[in-house]
Amino acid sequence: MESGSRSPLRILVINDDQSLLETRRMLLESYGAKVFTARGTSEAIRETVLEPADLVLIDASNVGLEHGERLCGLVKSLRPGEPVALLVAPERSIPTETQADRVIYRTGPRRILVEIDEMLEGRLGVKLWEGQDDGENSSSRRSS
Amino acid sequence: MTVRILHLVDLPERSRTAELALRTDMSLVYDPVTTAGEYKQALETHSYDLMLASASCSSYDGLEALSYLRKHYPELPFIFLTTPEEKTVLLDVPGLDAWDVVSTSELKRLSLSAAHAIDAAARSSELAKAKSLLLRNERSITIGRLLGSIAHEINNPLEAIANLLYLAQKSSDSSEESLSKWLQMAEHELQRVGEITKQTLAFYRDSQNAQDVRVIEALDSVLVLYRSKLEQQKIEVVRQYRSVGVLIGFLGELRQVFANFIANAIDAMPNGGQLTLRVREHAGTNPKLYITIADTGIGMSREASRRIGELFYTTKGESGTGLGMWVSQQILRKYGGSLQAFSSTRTGSSGTIFRLRFSISRESGKTAFGNSFEPAVLQPQKSKDERREDEPGTEGKLAKSA
């Protein structure tokens, strides 16, 4: 799963659920990313200030959509060049005006990884097609 | 509108006089009865708007008739129709639960009094219906709020499991050690889901019969549902359970009360703090069970403290309904419980303490469901010394604010 060809990608994951934070970290690390995590606003700000990231992943489902948006704004004001992805539960409506570079539905690990990889221009090395059983959104991807 | 009136009467001429007096102002169906058997039979057979009775009938005393009515038909208005002498005696009866006592010399005002009694009973019935509707609405709101919280609580571990299974399936690290670690983590998350669903199912499973409810278990089950919110807001939970606290009642209702108090405490601590849950029993001649829910949140103003439990009063703006505390008070009253509130908004020592108090039967050591109502005692700001005595564990935080 690791791409391993370049310097490791640095991803900041912000989530208030410890298990989800931990498993998402493991998942991204399995693709060779260097992951640092933050729970809550103050940790998120500290981590943003301390180290630059190639991507900031904010889970709005856990911190709340409004709060997630505020965090997006904070990250953008502290690190204007860093891409920010806002993770949203599918049952939530996507904010019409968001400061995030992309809103990703939390529909499963593969979908999230594929979207993150797209944002990182394929540097994470998530294979879109790994076999015929990889069916997630396969038809739309194949046709595009 | 035609009204139906039942008259327990001793003498036939009194019956005729009363009927005539009533018919001057209202359209009515008038049923005179003379014995206890006829009286009870009539009440079972028809739906009445008003009950009339003489103070003393040869076969069935008017006071006994009133007592029977209050027990079985508490909403039905009751008017005594007596001699002037009987009226004097009746007016001295302590706690006489009748709408009016009309003597034979005051028959002209009988129809007016009867009309007022029927009107008041109808209004009271409408109020009771509205109250019941509000209780149901609040229940729906609480369920809605809980459903949101539950969906969130379930989605998180499910997604963690999906991540772990994905790792197990796709990761280049296929060592037995890693696989075992991921599967153990997934199992732990599944247990988390199981716990949430178990508590959720129990939360609103209505029971037809009152049962022994262990207060500490009810409190803990509410904590499970708010676990993520507590963690998210960095709220430390301190459980000081010095008694199991057994109440006879309905688990769902008690959980609803605890959920209201705990949710309010969480809302009061957006920037973290401490939530203390305490259960203790006080022995003595009148044993009591005390349940304390205390937070170190923003506190309430004097006005908010004074208006706790007032219908539609909320401190949460548009996000509040003003029903939660009102419903909690209604349920507490049903259990013969009372509520005390202490609050401070002073910077550095702010917070709120809610203390629920129930009387316990000395024989069973349990609080009886539906015992006599003890009015709620709301004391917005107690003195320093009083607080110390009441809340030995939290005096340091709030005593300064007195």
Chai-1 contact restraints between the chains, C-beta under 6 A:
chainA,res_idxA,chainB,res_idxB,connection_type,confidence,min_distance_angstrom,max_distance_angstrom,comment,restraint_id
A,M1,B,K170,contact,1.0,0.0,6.0,A-B,restraint_1
A,M1,B,S171,contact,1.0,0.0,6.0,A-B,restraint_2
A,M1,B,S172,contact,1.0,0.0,6.0,A-B,restraint_3
A,D16,B,Q232,contact,1.0,0.0,6.0,A-B,restraint_4
A,D17,B,N156,contact,1.0,0.0,6.0,A-B,restraint_5
A,S19,B,A160,contact,1.0,0.0,6.0,A-B,restraint_6
A,S19,B,E189,contact,1.0,0.0,6.0,A-B,restraint_7
A,L20,B,N156,contact,1.0,0.0,6.0,A-B,restraint_8
A,L20,B,E159,contact,1.0,0.0,6.0,A-B,restraint_9
A,L20,B,A160,contact,1.0,0.0,6.0,A-B,restraint_10
A,T23,B,A160,contact,1.0,0.0,6.0,A-B,restraint_11
A,T23,B,N163,contact,1.0,0.0,6.0,A-B,restraint_12
A,T23,B,L164,contact,1.0,0.0,6.0,A-B,restraint_13
A,L27,B,N163,contact,1.0,0.0,6.0,A-B,restraint_14
A,S30,B,L167,contact,1.0,0.0,6.0,A-B,restraint_15
A,S30,B,S171,contact,1.0,0.0,6.0,A-B,restraint_16
A,G108,B,A162,contact,1.0,0.0,6.0,A-B,restraint_17
A,P109,B,A162,contact,1.0,0.0,6.0,A-B,restraint_18
A,P109,B,N163,contact,1.0,0.0,6.0,A-B,restraint_19
A,P109,B,Y166,contact,1.0,0.0,6.0,A-B,restraint_20
